[in-house]
Amino acid sequence: MQHPPSSSAALKPRRRRSSVLQSSDFNEIKDPTKKDRITKCATLAIRDYNSQTQNHYQLVVNDEFISQMVNGFQVKFTCSFDL
């Protein structure tokens, strides 16, 4: 019979922060590296979604963080990463 590992040896699950990034929040980020990582994350999420659904979403960044369909419907994507 196997015993569960002791609490000191057990791996703790990594917590992920989940929040919605508003365009105003994105504009307040001054670090270009962080902005670039967020943009890349969203772009990859959109590309992955497009490949699964045969849709043609695109990421549009105009001084704001906006994800939308090419026909103008706004879409939300969730990205998990550490800043």
Secondary structure, 3 states (H helix, E strand, C coil): CCCCCCCCCCCCCCCCCCCCCCHHHHHHCCCHHHHHHHHHHHHHHHHHHHHHHCCCEEEEECCCEEEEECCCCECCCCCCCCC
